[in-house]
Amino acid sequence: MDRIRVYLADGMLPTEVKEAEQVKKRANWFLLYDEILYECSYTQLLLRCVTPEMGQKVLEEIHEGVCNSHIGSRVLAVATIRIGYYWPSLREDTMSLVQKYDKCQKFTPVQQKPTTPLTPIINTLPFAA
């Protein structure tokens, strides 16, 4: 995110050609406003970009803070995005945070998948009697 911030603020690109192209492509999804980097998303207008260290504090506050919800990793990632925060390793950080709590691991729902894939029954003439 630092390379994108520098590119949006000063217009400076990295020296390597591949890296410069990657920064240009990714910079279309970001906006720099009052020295704060935001990501433009599909769900909301702008998500504030934070460092992974600050993001870890946000995750801990959502997961075990005032609400004390102890939700799963996917729901935690979606809740963080809905609140308005973003960082590149959001999904990996939520998975590692939820995995370290024993309470979250004990009471997760068990997957009830069938042992064989379901096969549809096709009726060729549904109204023929």
N, C-alpha and C positions, 0 to 999 in steps of 0.2 A: 504494500500500500504506500510505502514511502516513495517508491519510484513514480507511482501514479500521482502522488501529491506534488512532487517536484516538477513533473511534466505539466500538470495543470496550473501550477503557480508561476513557473518560470519558462516553460516551454522547452526545457532541457531533456534530451533523450539519452539513454545509455549508449555507450560506444559500440557495443555488439549489435549487428544488424537484426538478428533474430529476436533478441531481447527488446530492441527498440520497436519492432513491429508488434510484439506482444503487448507492450505498454500502450501503444497507440490504439490497438483494438480494445483493450480492457478499459481504457480511459473514457470511452464513449458511455460507459455505464456509471461513471462517477461525476460528482459535482463538487467543486470547492467553493464554499460560501463562508465568509468571515473566518478564514484560516481553518475551517473545520471541513473534513472530507465526508461526503455523503454518497451513498450508493443509491441509484435509481432502481427500484424493484418493480415487479409486477403487482404485488399485493398492496403496497403503500406508495406514497409519493417519494419519500426519502428515508433511508436508514442511515443512522449515524455510524461511521466507521470508528472502531476503537481498537486499541492494541489487544493482543491475546491476554496480557496480564489483567487489563481492565475488564476484558470480557469474562475472565474467570471469576472475578468478583461479582459481575452481573449474574452469571449462572448460579453461583452459590446463593446469592440473595433470592433469586427466583425459586431455586430448588429447596432451600432450607431456611429461608428468611422469615418474614412476617407471616406469609401464607402457609409455609411449611407443608407444601403440597407433595413432595417426593414423587414427581411424575417421571415418566420414561424419557429416554433420550430424544426420540423423535418429537414428542409433544413439547419437551423442554426447548428444543431448537426452534420450533414454530412459535412458541410463546415468546422467546427472545426476539424473534423477527417481528412479531406483532407489537411488541413494546417499542421497537424502533432501533435496535442495535444490530450491527453486522461486523464480522471479521472473517478472514478467509478460512480459518480452521474451526469454524463454529460447530459443525456436525461432529468432528472428531473430539473436540473438547467436551461436548455434551455426553458422548458415549463414554469417555474416560471418567467423567464425573459421576455418572449414574452407576457405573460398574464398581466403583470403590465403596458404595454404600450397601451394607448388608441388608438393611430394611427394604431397599428397592429391589434387591434380587430375590428375596423370599416371597414376596406377595405379587409377583408379576403373573399375569394370566398364562396358562399353559396353552400352547398352540394345539388346536384340534383339527389337524389336517387328515384327510382320508389317506389310506395306505396306497390306493391306486388312483390314477387320475379318473375323473368323472367322464363318462361317455354319454353323449346326448342320444336320445331315441328319436329318430326322425320318422314321422308319419307322412308317407308320400301323398295319400289322399285323405285329408283330414275330415272332409264332409261326405265322403262316399259311404253309403250305408246300404 
